[in-house]
């Protein structure tokens, strides 16, 4: 990351740790989304959650075909299997 003079030394360390753990953060976010999708009460809320899941999968650099397959099917179990595969790699 380029040095930014507007950040203090402590802030630089925080930013560096964030990017060092970015993949773990995305997996945790996806796991929480899976739980939220199981509990989604209405279709509108579920649709928002699916869009967030799609964005998180793309940010995690998952193959586009897998992203489309998991999100277009709107199958929570398929999404969970995809995230499980991300954890094992």
Secondary structure, 3 states (H helix, E strand, C coil): CCCCCCCCHHHHHHHHHHHHCHHHHHHHHHHHHHHHHHHCCCHHHHHHHHHHHHHHHHHCCCCHHHHHHHHHCCCHHHHHHHHHHHHHC
